[in-house]
Each structure stands twice: as structure tokens, then as C-alpha cells.
């Protein structure tokens, strides 16, 4: 989009020059469900910060100019991955004993829908909403489920976990279709990073990747036993790896997915019903 990186919320000074360049409310760990420990920011916490920023824009620009700015701005929501990692796949949380996969996905999707409605109420009209990547293929999951060295390189993705993720993604996309019909003037797109990464796993050589199982930066089988404590641990050619660490793709994968989301090239139809580039062009 030829824009500078958005300034983190806690680093910005509240001046109009900074606000007009965009704000990043995100954190390294972010869940839809409010966390018991405040080690990372929930969806609700980030929404409150966004609403504070909207109010500040109204004070600095005036109501009409602020409304126009907000309506023409792009809001990017990427949630859900950490909910599954920290609340559902981790048996210590107890949530997986209380809810089945469909019920858990429904809770998360309903909260995402409410968040989008709340944003709409403060004049947000352009929203990109990401699905969850195939966690069943992540190095940490492979290490947990197949913590052995014999034949480890031949293990495939964990279908059971990927099915859980697909339940959420499918429900979220259906919710977005309903919201586009419900909210007049809203343009909300769903970006299917699950499909994009599975395409890379299926055809790695087409996209220039050599290793789609092992983390570039990690220890143990698949690099999934412990995370990336220092970049000194990293492999020599990160760009040939699908996975950077326990659960996160490499920069090369993120760049490929971002280009595909923007233009529909090289992996088509990641974002539906249209590309991010078309979303930006709406007046």
C-alpha cells in the first residue's frame, strides 16, 4: 500500500501526524477470549484502545473529518490462533473438557462478529479478517504428537487439529457473509491463510521452499521443543523454510501470503469475496 509501518499503540504520542499514518493495536500474543493473566492483550482490550483513538481523532479533526478518515481507513483483524494454542489445545486450561470443537469455534466467531459490529458503530467500513493457519502442521504440534526421531521426517500434519481450525475458519467466513448483508456500506473480506499455507505445503518447490516441517529457529525434533530464544539459533536460509518458530510462518511465507492477499497473485482467491487491493479502492 506504500504506507509506513503503523506505529504501535504504546509507542505513539497522540499527535495527529502519527495517528494519520495508522496505529498498530496488536501484540505478540492476542486472544479473543479475555486472558486470566494479563501477559497479552485480548480482543476487547485492543477494541478499547481503538475506540480511544477514534475519540482522539474526533477531538483533533472534528466529527465530520474524523468520520471520513475512519470510513476510508483499513482495519485488519487477526485473532484466534492463540485462543486455540492457549485455551483449547493446552489441556491444562480445562476449556477443551467443557466445550467440543464446534462449540468453542462458535464462541470465538460470535465474539468476532460482535467486535466487527462495534467497529461498524464507530464508522469503520473496510475490514480485513484473517482466518487461522493450519496449526496441525506447526512444528510444536508435530513435536508434541510425534516426539520421536524414528521416522519423524515422514510425519504429516495432524488432521484432527486442522479440522478444529477449519471449523472456526468456515464459521468465520459464513459470519462475514452475513455481516456484509447486514451492515449497510460495510466491506468485510475474509483472508484464508489456511488455504495459502496448505498450498505451499502441497507444492513447496513451486514457491521456492525446501522445508515445510521444521522450524528455522527452534530446538528438538522439528525445532518444536522450544522456541526461538535468539536469532543465533536460526537456520542459515530462513527463506527456504515455511516455519520460522513453533507456530509462526517465516518472513518469506508472510510476504507471499501478503502479496497474494493484496492482488490475488501468486496464490489466487485467498481473500474473499475480493482482494485487499479492491477493498482499498472502494470509496
N, C-alpha and C positions, 0 to 999 in steps of 0.2 A: 504493500500500500504506500510505500515511500514515506512512511512516518517514522519518527524516532521511537525507540522502545518506551513504553509507558512507564512513568515514574511510580515506584512502589508507594502505596498509601502512607506508610510510616516515614518515608523519606521526603515527601512533598511539603512545601512550606505554605500552601494555601493561596499562593498568588495566582492571578488569572492566567499569567503566561504559562505556568506549569499545568494548570487544570485543563487548558485548551489543547494541550498535547496528549491528554489521556492519562488515566490513573490505573495502576495495577493493584487490585484489592486481594490478589491471590497470595497463598502461602504454600510452602513446600508440601505440607500435609493439609488437606481440606476435606471435611466430611459434610454430607448433607444432614446427618443426624448430629445433634449437639453433643460434643465430646464430654465425658466425665472429667477429664483432665484438660486444662487449657494449654496443652502443648501445641495445638494447632487451631486454625480458625474454621469455624463452621460456616455453612451457607448463610445462616441467619446473621452471624457476626459481620460477614462481608456485605450482606444486604444493608445492614445498618450504616456501614461506612459509605456505601454508595448513596444512600438517601441523604446522609450528611453532606456529601459532595454536591448533590443536586441542590440542596438548600443554599449552600455557599455560592453556587453558580447563580442562583436566583438573586442573591444579595448583590453580587458583583456585576451581573449583566442586566438585571431587570427580568421580570417574569417572561415577557414575550421572547426576548433574545435567548434566554436560558432554555425555554421550551423548544425553540427552533434548533438550538445546538444539541440538545438531548435527543430530539427526534431524528436528527441526521447522524448521530453517533452510533457506533457499532458496539454492542455488548456481547462479550464472549464468556460463556459459562462452561466450565469443565469440572464436573463433580462425579462422584460415585465410586471411583476406583478405590479410594481409601476407606470408604464405608465397607466394601467387600473385604478388603485386606484386614482391617482392624476390628470389624464387628461381626462379620459372617464367617470368614474362612478361619479366623482365630477362635478355636473352641472355648478359650478362657472367657470370652465375652458373655457366653450364655445365650446370645441372640439366636444362634442357629438352632438351639434347642427349643426356643419359643416360637419361631417362625419357620415355615418352609420357604423355598426359594421364590415362589410366586408371590407369597405374602410380603416378603422382605422387599422384593422389587417394586411391588405396588406402593408400599410406604414411601420409598425413595422417590418414585415417579410422581406421586401426588404432591410431595413437598417441592419438587422441581416445578411442577405446574403452578403451585401457589406462588412460588418465587417469581415466575415469569409474569403472572397476573399482577403482582405487586410492582414489578418494574414497569409494566404497561400503565399502571395508575399514575406513575410519575413521568409519563410521556415517552418512555422508551418504546421504540418501534422496530428496531433492527437487532435481532438476536441470533447468535450462532451458539448452538447447544451440542456439545460433544457427547458421544456415547463412550462406553468403557472398552478399552483394548482387551484382547484375548488373554486374560490373566492365567488361564490354564496352560499357556505356553511360556510363561515367565520363568526365568532361572530359579527363583526362590521356590515356586510351586513344584518345579521338576525336582529340585533338591529335596524338598520335604516328602514328596511322594515316592521318589526313587533314589534314596540316599545310599547308593551303592556304586561301585566302579565297574562292575562286570556288566557289560552291555549298556552302560549308561548313555553312550553316544547314540544308541539306536532308539531311545525312548521318544515317543511322540508327545503331543500336547495332551493335557488332562481334559478329556471331553466333558466329564461331569461338571467341572468348574466353568468351562466355556459355555455350557448350556445355561448355567446360572446367569452369566454375564449377558448372554443373548436374550434371556427373559427380560432383563432390565432394558436393554437396548431396544427391543421390539416394542415394549410398553411405552418407552420414552418417545419413540418416533410416532406411535399412534397418538400419544398425548399432544405432540406438536402439531399433527394434522388437525386435531380437534381445536387447538388453541388458535391456529391460523383462521379457522372458520368462525370462531367465537369472538376474537378480538379485532374489531374493525381497524383497518390500516396497519395491522401488525404484519411483519415479515420475519418469520422464525424458520431457521433451517436446522436440520439435524445432520451432523457430520459423523460418518460411520468409520471411526478409526479401527474398529474390529475388522471390518472387511478389508481395509487397506493393509493392515499388518498381516492378515491371513494370506492376502495376495502375495506379499513379499515372502512369507514362509513357504508358500507353494512354488514360487518361481524366483528364488533368490538371485540366480545368475542374470536374469533379465534386468534386475535393478541394481546390479553391481555389488551384491552382498555374498559373503562366503560362509559366515557362521550365523545361524538363526536360532541357536540353542544356548550358547554360553554367554554370560555377561562379560563385557570387555573389562569391567572393573569390579572384582569380587574374588572371594576365596572359596575353596571347596569345589565339589562336583558341580558342574555347570556355572561356577562362580556364584552359586546361590546360597552358600552357607553364611557368609557375612557380607555386608555391603561395602561400598567404596569409601574407605576411610581417608584415602589420599590419592591424588591423581598419579602418584608414583606407582600405585598398584595397577594402573591401567595397562591394557594391551598396547602394542605398538601401532596397530592400524584400526583405530576405533571406527573408521568409516566403512569397514568391511563387516562389522558386527551389527546385527539387528538390535541387540540389547546392550545398554550401557551398564546398568546395575541390576539389582534384584527384580525390579518391576518396571523400570523405565527404558524406553527406546533410546537409541543413540541419536546424536545430533543429525546424522545423515538420514535416519528414518524420519525424524521430525521435519526436516527440510523437505523430504519427498512428500510426506503427508500434507504439509502446508501448501506446497505448490499444487498438489492435486486438489485440495480443498478450494484453493483460490480460482483455478482455471479449468479444472476437470482434466488436466493433463498431469502426469502420466497415468495415474490410476483414475479412471473415469467414475463419475457418479458416487463419489464418496459422500458429498454433501447433497442433500435432497430437501426440497424439490428443485433447487438450483444452486449454483456455485456461490462462494463468498463474493467473488468479483461482481456478480449480478446483484447480490444483496446490497453491496456498497453503492451501486449505480442508481438504486431506487431513490426518488426524490420525495 
